[in-house]
Amino acid sequence: MRMMQDGVEVCCLPDNAYCSADVGLQSPLDLCECPIGNEECCGDCWHYREDDERKYLVL
């Protein structure tokens, strides 16, 4: 999915970035569409995370 920050398209995110609303906890850049219906990700959504919590949530 397309990610924007301050009007600039983001093409690279940290390895630990993920969307907590996505069942697979994928990086927003790897998603085809937003799990909550937004047209693009801005990183300000409370579902966007940059931490290692993902490794404990994925089974």
ABEGO torsion letter per residue (X at the ends): XBBBBGGBBBABBBAABBBAABAAGBBAAABABBAAGBABBAGABAABBBBAAAAAABX
